[in-house]
Amino acid sequence: MPEAIIFDMDGTLLDTEALYRRSQREAAATLGHDLPEDVHRSFVGVHREVNDQTLRRLWGEHADIDAFNAEAEGLFNALWREGVPLRPGAVQLLEMLQGTDLPVGLCTSTRSPIAQEKLRLAGFIDLFDSIVTLNDVANPKPHPQPYLISARNLGVDPARCVAVEDSHNGLRSGAAAGMRVLFVPDLIEADEEAHALAHAVLPDLDRVGDWIAAALARR
């Protein structure tokens, strides 16, 4: 039975992936580049250094990737600061967990203090017993370290933790940490690997709540 629940943030609780896509495509166009949809999808759940390498292969070694990142980040920050969009069912799921004895963690590839600012605007900042950001790890997702640190912070064996993820790299990270991962696809559908790694592939956060409630009922 689960003894802790650990959530990814962007694309899982916060409906921000579409904002990422819009800001990055507009930034690319401003600098005279094209950002194909399949390339953008490859960015989901991947930290910036890897994405920068992808862009250099696409646009050439002399492309000003720093300028692109600065432009995209400025556009993205302006968008979400107007109001952080939430994934359907996120509020209800987190409220439900507040009524249980399960510790709740957050494990994101976003850096501090941006991660905390997003959570504060969403009204979620006080709902987590542990928040692990990119600043806290040497090896980001898909490495298991982020989720292992989350489990350690919560004082729970990783095998007793359930991770909730929307990205394939996040799924790989949680599974490599020995956790059961509930995969809720956002921009990227579940492929054969996702079905093999995930404990369950669920259509939305409402179904995640149903899964957790059923697991708790069996304790």
N, C-alpha and C positions, 0 to 999 in steps of 0.2 A: 504494500500500500504506500502511496506517496507520503513523504514527510516534509516536503517543501516544493514550492512551485516557483520556477524562475522564467521570467519573460524576456524576450528580445524587445526592443523598443520600436524603431522605425519599421513600418510595414506590418508590425504585429499588433501593437497597441495604438500607435500613432499612424494615421493614414497619410504619411509624408512622401512615400516613394513617387507618387505622381508629381509632387512638387519638385523633387529631385530631377525627374525627367524633364520637366518644363524648364527649370533653371539651367540645366546643363545644355539642353539643345539650343536655348536662346543665347547662352554664352558662346557656344561653338559657332553659331551663325554670326555673332558680333565680330568674332575673330577670323571669319572667312572660312570656317571648317564645317563639315557635315558630321553629325553624330548619328549613325544608323541605329535603328531600334535594337538590333541584336547586340550591338556593342554596349548600349546603355543597359540592357538587361544583364549583361555579364558583370556590370558594376554592382549589382544588388548584393548586399551582404559582404562586400569586399572592401578592404581598407584602401586608402587613397594611393599609397605607394605602388600597389599592384595595378590600380587603374591608370596611374600615370604611365607606367610601362606600356600598357595596352594602347594608350593614346599616342605615344611616341612611335610605336609600330604602325599605327594607322595614319598619322599625320606627318611623320618624319622626325628625325632627331633634332631638327632645328626649330620645331614648333614650340611656341611659348606656352608650355603647360602651366607654369606658375600664373600667367595672366589669365588663362582659362579658369583655373581653380578659384582665383580671386573673384573673377566676374561671376562665376556660377554660385560661389558661396554668398556673395552679396545679394544676388537675386533670390536665392533660396531663403536666406535669413529674413529678407524683407517679406517674403510670402508667408512663412510660418509665424512670424511675429505679428501678423495681422490676425492670427487666430490659429491655434494648432488643431488641424483636423484629426478626428479620432476614428479608429476602426469601429465598425458597427459591433455593439456588444461589449466594448472594452470597459465602459463605466460599470455596467451591470456585473460583469465578471469580477472586477476588482472589488466591488462592493460585496459581492457574495463571499469572496475569500476573506474579507475583514470579519465575517461572522464565523470563521473557522479557527482552529488552532494551528493552521499551517503557516509557517514563515514564508514570506513572499520576497523574491529577489528580482533584480533587473540586471541584465547582462547585455550591454550594447557596444557596438563598434564606433559610436560617436564619442568624441572627446569631451572632457570636462572643460569649462563649465557649461558648454552648450547643451549637453545632455540634461543637466539639472534645470537649465532655463526652460527647455521644452517641457519637462515634466511639471515644472511649476506653473507654466501657462496652461497646461492641460488639467491642472488640479490634482495631479498624481504624486507629487513629490513626497508626501508624507505616508504613502501607502506601501512603501518598500522597506524591508528590514536590512537590505543590502543593495547598494547600487555599484556595479562594476562597469567602468568605462574603458575606452582605449588607453587612457593614461595609466591604468592600473596593471597593464599586462606588457610583457616583452614579446609575446607571440599571440597576435590577434586571431580571431576566427579565420579559417576553419580549424586552427589548432585547439586542442581541448583546454588550454590554460584558462581562458576567460570563465568557462563554466566550472572548472575545478576551483578557481578562486571564489566564485559565487557560493559553491557548496561549502567551502571552508569557512567563509564569512558567516554562513547561516548555521554552521555547526552540524551539518547533515551529511551523511555518506552520499556521494554522488549517485550511487545505485538506488538511493531512496528519493532522488529528486526527479521531478518532471519538468522538462524544458518546453517552452512554447515558442515556436519559430516560424518565420515566413520565408527565409532564404535558404538556399541549398548549403551555403557555407556555414550558416548558423546551425543547420541540421547536422552537418558533419562534425561541428565542434561539440555539440551536446552529446551526440552518439559516441564520439571518441572519448568523451569524459565518462562514459558508462551510464549516462542518463537515459531514461525513456523520453523520447521527443515527440510531442504532438505537433505535426506540421500543418500549418494553415496557410496555403499558398496565397500570395498577393499578386505581384506582377508575373511571377514565373510559376507555371503549373508543375505539379509533381511528376517527375519522370521515373524511370525504372529504379534508378539509384535511390531516389527519395522514398519510394514505396518500400525498398529493402531496408533502409536505415531507420525510418520512422516507426515508432510504436503504433501510431495511427495517423492517417491523413484525414483531416477534418475540413469541412467547407467554410466554417466561420467560428467566431469566438463563442457564440451561443452553444455550439456543439462541444467546445472545450469545457464550458461550464457544466454541461450534462455529463461529460466523461468524468470530471473531477467529483461531481456530486455522487455519481454511481460508485466511484472508487471509495469515497469516504463512507458510503452506506455499507460497504463490505468490511469495514474495519472492525 
